[in-house]
């Protein structure tokens, strides 16, 4: 009986862990015509997740709703729709907060490895 009580108690404590989630917020601003070139993605990490800033060539009528963010294993996949509509350049700011941690983010097919770095005090 004592063992059954211990197993039951352990099961309750283990099931009280945090649930997996992916929260995201997107801000966008049309910047003009699409131009060719290397697309740089800047990332800033803080206590509430990561912020990604980049430019993307999207439908000229993009309204910030036609995109998807989903978890696939230890990756976050961000997709913007591709149509034959007229295109325009947009500056995108995407905030991602996810649990458990993810190690890759794929933004429109471009994979970024996400890792932790530690700052060292140099004397």
Secondary structure as UniProt FT lines:
FT   HELIX           2..14
FT   TURN            15..16
FT   STRAND          21..32
FT   STRAND          42..46
FT   TURN            47..48
FT   STRAND          49..59
FT   TURN            60..61
FT   STRAND          67..72
FT   TURN            73..74
FT   STRAND          75..80
FT   STRAND          87..99
FT   STRAND          104..107
FT   TURN            108..109
FT   STRAND          110..113
//
